[in-house]
Amino acid sequence: MIDVVMNAGRTGSNPGGKASILMPGKASIDVYLKYCNNTKVGRETHLTAEHQPVYEALVAAMARQFGLATPETTILKNEEDVNFIYLSSFSDKELNSRKPFYFTSRLLTEPESKDTAKAVELLKNDKMYRDLLILADVSGRRQNVYYPQALDNSKVIYLDLGCSFTDCHNGEITQRNVVKKLDLERKAVLKNRRFLDRLSVENASGILVNLGEMVESVPSVGIQIYGKKSERLDGLLGPEEVDYIKSVFTAHMASEIGEYKLDSRVRRRD
């Protein structure tokens, strides 16, 4: 049994709120928990509202591959053992206890730096990585990140990246316009995959990441399950669902990288 003590209601439009997760034999952790209820995306995508928390965890994991910093993110997997407890401070609607997955992001409590100019500068430097992941541009939005005093002042922490290949508002996922425009036909995807094989990007930690290998490894990305070992993406989602997501990132990265062909962090192998 996993007890989830809801301390406060949602801060965005999706169901969820601030919570403390209690599990026998483990220290409690304070998180922000959320999920989705409905979908308006086409059946051809194979995406579902129930799996949106997994999509969001995937995007956070891919952001970390690019060297971006995020809070600790986990999936709370509901195998008939999640029990919601509501404190009087929780003034929202009770949550749906029958969802298969809930996305959680650990709450940060460390003192925050007041150097807003430096945080905005770091946001601008990270723009290429966010663009490759289809993330919204937050370059001038200091409120979207956490800039702790304890770090070496080289990175900001992204608090809420969301799922980059769908939109999710009011508990409902919809298709993003930028994704609708991508050519996801098999022949085009294979061509873009070969193109990405020749391209590498120096990530925010100075490590070279081959874009072809990155998209090819999407099925094997580890998703951390709360209280358990991490599981591969293709162990949590169906094969057609995973293939669609991989195709989206392949097509988008192949298109977007052209905007950064003169960036010294991009390396091409002829």
N, C-alpha and C positions, 0 to 999 in steps of 0.2 A: 504493500500500500504506500502510495506517495500522497502526502497531504500538501495541498497548495493553499496557503493562507493569503487571501486577497486583502491587501491593506488599503488600496486606493483604486479608483476607477481609471478608465482610459484617459490618455492624454491626446490621442489622435482619434480618427473616426472608426477604427476597427475594434472589434470586441477584444477586451483584455484589461490590463491594468498592472499596477505594482503588486508584487507578491513575494512571499517567502516560501521556498520549497523545503519541505521536511521529509526526510527519508531515513528509516532505521539504519543506524550504523554510519551515517554520514552527517557532516556539519551542514547546517542550514545555509542557504544562499539567498540573497535578495536579488530579484530579477524583475524585468518588465516582460510580461507574457502577453501574447496575442495570437489570433488565428483569423480565418475567414470562413464565411458561411455559404456564399453563392458565387456563381460564375456566369459571365456573359461572353466568354471566349468560345470560338468555334470548335466543333468536335474534332476537326482536322488537326488541332494542336495537341489533343490528348491530355491537356492540362485540366486539373480539377481544383476546386476551392479547398478541399480537404488536404491537398498536398502543398498548398501555398507556404506553410511554415518550412517545409523542406526546401522549396525553391529559395526562400530567403536565406536559409542557412548555407545553401550552395553559393549564393552570391557573396556572402561574407567570407566563405572559405576561399573563393577565387580572388577576392580583394586582398586577402592575406598573401596569396601567391604573388601578387604584384607588390608586396611589401607594405601595403597599407595596414594601419592598426585599427582594430575593432575591439569592443569589449568581448569577453568570453561568451560565445553563442552556443546554445545547445538546443536539441529537440527533446521535448518531453513526449515520450511515446506512450500513448494510452492503451495499455493492454488490460483493460478492466481493473485498473488499480490506481486511478487518479481521483482524489477526493478533494473537492473545493470547499474551503471553509471561509466564511465571509465575516470580517470584522465590522464593527459599527462605522468605521471610517470609510468603508467601501459603499458608495452611494449610487453605483451604477446597476444595470441589469445583471442578474446572475448569469454566469457563463454556461455554455453548452458543454456538459461533461462527457459527451459521447463522441467528440472529435478524435480521430486517430492520432493527430499530431498537434502540438502547441509549440510555437517558437518562443524561446526565451533568450534574453540578453541581460547579462549581469549588470547590475547597477553600480556605477562608479562613485566612490566617496572621497577619493583623494583631493587635496586642495588643488584648485585650478589656477593656472597662470593668468595674469591680467594683461599679458602682452598680446593684445588683439592684432596688432599690425603683423607680428611674426606668424600668428596663426593663419591669417589671411594669405600671407606669402606662401606658407606651406600648402595651403589649399590650392593655390594657383599652380604650384609645382606638380601637384598630384593629378591635375586635370587630364593628362593623357591617359593615365590608368583608369580613371573613372569613365572617360569617353569610350575606351575599349570594352568596358563592361556594360555599356549602355546605361550608365547611371546619370541621373539628372545633374546639371551643372550647379554646384554649390560654392563656386569659387569665392564669392563675396559674402557668403552667409555664415558668419562666425557662429551663429546659434546651432548649426548643424553638427558641430564637432566639440570635442572635449580636449582641452589643452592643459594637461596636468603639469604641475610644477616638478614632479618627481622624474619626468623623462629628461632625456638629454637635449631637449628643445629641438629635436630633428623631425618629430612626427606629431601629427594631431591624431586623435582617436575618433573614428566615424561612429556616431551614436546610432544612426538609423538609416542604413543603406537601402533597406527594403528589398523587393524582388525586382531586378532591373528589366526583365523581359515581359512583365505584366504590370499593370497598375492595380492597386488595391485600395479602395475607398469605401467606407461604410460597410465593411465586411464583404465586399463583392469584388472579384477580380475581373478586369477587362483587358483587352489587347491594346498594346501601345502602338501608336501610329507608326513609329520608326520601325517596329518589327513587322507590321503589315506590309511595308514596302520592300522587305528583303526577298530575294530570289532563293527559295528553299528547295527548288527542284534538285534532284539527286546529282545530275550532271554538273550543275553550277556549284553545288556544295563541294563535290570532289575536286573541282578546279580550284576553288578557294582554299581548300585544305592543302593542296600541293603548293599554292602560293605562300601560305602561312608557314610551311615547313622551312622556307628560306629566310624567315624573319625572326629575329630575337629582339627582346626589349630588356634593357637594364632596369630592374625594378627599383623601388624606393629604398631598398636595402643594399643596392649595388650588385645584386645577383642577376645573371643573365637568364632570361626566361624565353624559351623558344615557343612562339605562338602556336605553331602546328601541334607540338607536343601538349601544350596546355589544353587546347580544345579536344584533342584526342583522348586526354585523360579525364574528361568530365565524368564518364560513367564510374570511374574508380575514386573520385573525390570522397574523402572521409567526412561523414557527417556525425558530429559528436552527439550521442544519445545520453540524456541525463541519467546518471547512476550506472551506466553500462559502458561497454567499449563502443568506439565509433563504428559506424556501418557505411559501406559503400553506397553511393547514390543509387546505383542500379540494383541494390538490395532493398531499397525503400520505394522506388518508383518502377513503373512498367517499362519494358524495352522501347515501345513506340514513344512514350513520354520523354525518356532520356535521349533518344535519337533526335527528337524535335528540338530539345534544348541545346544539344550539341550543334545541330545545324544552324540554329539562330546565332550562337556565338561565333561560329565559323564564318557565316555570311557577314555578320556585322563587323567583326575584327578586320576581315579582308578589305572591307569598304572604308572603315574608319582610319586605318593605319596610314592611308594616303595623306591624311591631314598632318601627319607628323613625320613625313619622309625626310625632312631636313633636321629633325631633332637628333642631337648627338647620342641620345639613349637608344635609338633604333639602329640595329645592325642587320645588314642584308648579306646573305650568302648567295652569290651568283652561280 
